[in-house]
Amino acid sequence: MSRLFTILIPNYNGADYIRRCIESVQGQTYSNYEIVVVDGKSSDSSHVLVDNLSQSDSRIRRVNKPIDTGLSDAINIGIDTARGEYVLWLGNDDYLVDTQVLADADAFLTDYIARTDVTPIICYGGYKIHWTESNTFENRFKRDLDYNLMWFTDSIMCGNVFFSPQFCRQHHIRLKDKLRYCMDYDLWLQMMESATSRQQVACIPNRLVHVFTMRSDNITGGNIYKSTQEAMGVALAHTRNPVKRAGIYAFIGFQLAFQKAREAYFSIR
């Protein structure tokens, strides 16, 4: 029997985007999924739109947050209520890149488990960025990432990662409310630290999973410098190894310096 995927969509006032996100899931050739929308007390029509879609598709359900404490809390609620073997966390303005994403992920996982006798807790592909200001698209394919390199770069985002909610529940892994930009990066590091084998983290080669919409008013696009700065703090919090800490300062520090130099260059043109 095919595995169940939970497509987790945190939502706050996403009426302009969320239908596209949900319909990209409904258009999949693979049908064994549930769509869980965790709504943070939206004041627009997005919650009504989700409810209307759920009336014609029983795989869609909306979960209301009793208190709106932010994105991390929404994802924690989604992990707690997910019925699927794997969760795919999409922003309400993101969408799956084509109709075969779930079918390909299921086929890859089945083959990987048969070959290695290891069930991944994290399985990731690449992603496509939509830069809305220039209306251009950029493909970012991913390779099999050495676990130690995760301390130097938040490279697998959230919408291109299938992860095990059961593993998170079993190991009491939660997203941290204090983080604004890099709660997904911290989540992956927490999971990897609790893993017993490097093979529990798997890459789907040459496979784009979702389109990440980079807008100036969304969390990540609004301040890339601050998100990189927070990534450094997250990475440093996960290791006391002096060699790794030096690498973090060198690698992420270079990114911060480059972003500041780029900002200064464009401000004087």
Residue pairs with C-beta under 8 A, 6 or more apart in sequence:
2 30
2 32
2 106
3 32
3 84
3 85
3 86
3 106
3 109
4 32
4 33
4 34
4 83
4 84
4 85
5 30
5 32
5 33
5 34
5 84
5 85
5 86
5 87
5 88
5 102
5 105
5 106
5 162
6 33
6 34
6 36
6 78
6 82
6 83
6 84
6 86
6 87
6 88
6 165
7 25
7 33
7 34
7 35
7 36
7 87
7 88
7 90
8 36
8 38
8 75
8 78
8 79
8 82
8 87
8 88
8 89
8 90
9 18
9 21
9 22
9 35
9 36
9 37
9 38
9 89
9 90
9 91
9 92
10 37
10 38
10 40
10 71
10 74
10 75
10 78
10 89
10 91
10 92
11 18
11 37
11 38
11 39
11 40
11 42
11 46
11 47
11 50
11 74
11 92
12 39
12 40
12 41
12 42
12 68
12 92
13 42
13 43
13 44
13 46
14 21
14 42
14 44
14 46
14 92
14 93
15 42
15 44
15 45
15 46
15 49
16 93
17 92
17 93
17 213
18 37
18 46
18 49
18 50
18 92
18 93
19 49
19 53
20 93
20 95
21 90
21 91
21 92
21 93
21 94
21 95
22 35
22 37
22 50
22 53
22 60
23 95
24 95
24 96
25 33
25 35
25 96
25 102
26 35
26 57
27 96
27 99
28 96
28 99
28 100
28 101
28 102
28 103
29 99
29 100
29 102
29 103
30 100
30 102
30 103
30 106
33 59
33 84
33 102
34 59
34 60
34 61
34 82
34 83
34 84
35 57
35 59
35 60
35 61
36 61
36 62
36 63
36 78
36 81
36 82
37 50
37 60
37 61
37 62
37 63
38 62
38 63
38 65
38 74
38 75
38 77
38 78
39 46
39 47
39 50
39 62
39 63
39 64
39 65
40 65
40 68
40 70
40 71
40 74
41 64
41 65
41 68
46 92
47 62
50 60
50 62
51 62
53 60
54 60
54 61
54 62
63 77
63 78
63 81
65 73
65 74
65 77
67 73
69 177
70 177
71 175
71 183
71 219
72 174
72 175
72 176
72 177
72 179
72 183
73 175
73 177
75 89
75 175
75 183
75 187
76 174
76 175
78 87
78 89
79 87
79 165
79 168
79 169
80 165
80 169
82 165
84 165
85 164
85 166
86 105
86 109
86 123
86 162
86 163
86 164
86 165
87 162
87 163
87 164
87 165
88 159
88 161
88 162
88 209
88 210
89 158
89 159
89 161
89 163
89 184
90 96
90 158
90 159
90 210
91 158
91 159
91 212
91 213
91 218
93 213
93 215
93 218
94 159
94 210
94 211
94 212
94 213
95 210
95 211
96 102
96 209
96 210
96 211
97 127
97 128
97 208
97 209
97 210
97 211
98 208
101 207
101 209
101 210
104 204
104 207
105 123
105 125
105 162
105 204
105 207
105 209
108 123
108 202
108 204
108 207
109 120
109 123
109 162
109 202
112 118
112 120
112 123
112 202
113 119
113 120
116 199
118 197
118 199
118 200
119 164
119 200
120 162
120 164
120 199
120 200
120 201
120 202
121 163
121 164
121 167
121 191
121 195
121 200
121 201
122 156
122 161
122 162
122 163
122 164
122 188
122 191
122 192
122 200
122 201
122 202
123 161
123 162
123 163
123 201
123 202
123 203
123 204
124 142
124 156
124 160
124 161
124 162
124 201
124 202
124 203
124 204
124 209
125 142
125 160
125 203
125 204
125 207
125 208
125 209
126 139
126 140
126 141
126 142
126 160
126 206
126 207
126 208
126 209
127 140
127 157
127 159
127 160
127 208
127 209
127 210
127 211
127 212
128 137
128 138
128 139
128 140
128 208
128 210
128 211
128 212
129 137
129 138
129 140
129 211
129 212
129 214
130 136
130 137
130 211
130 212
130 213
130 214
131 137
131 138
131 214
132 213
132 214
132 215
132 216
132 221
133 216
137 211
139 208
141 205
141 206
141 207
141 208
142 155
142 156
142 160
142 203
143 203
143 205
144 202
144 203
144 205
145 155
145 156
145 201
145 203
147 192
147 198
147 201
148 244
149 155
150 188
150 189
150 192
151 189
151 235
151 238
151 239
151 244
151 247
151 248
152 235
152 247
152 248
152 251
152 252
153 251
153 252
154 182
154 184
154 185
154 231
154 234
156 188
157 184
157 212
158 184
159 209
159 210
159 212
160 208
160 209
160 210
161 184
161 188
161 209
163 187
163 188
163 191
164 191
167 173
167 191
167 194
168 174
168 187
168 191
171 190
171 191
171 194
173 187
173 190
173 191
173 194
175 183
175 184
175 186
175 187
176 183
176 186
179 186
179 230
179 234
180 219
180 226
180 227
180 230
181 219
181 220
181 223
181 226
181 227
181 230
181 231
182 227
182 230
182 231
182 234
185 231
185 234
185 235
186 234
186 237
186 238
189 234
189 235
189 238
192 201
193 238
195 201
214 220
214 221
215 221
216 222
219 227
220 227
224 259
225 256
225 259
225 260
225 263
228 252
228 255
228 256
228 259
229 256
231 252
232 248
232 249
232 252
232 253
232 256
235 248
235 252
236 245
236 248
239 245
239 248
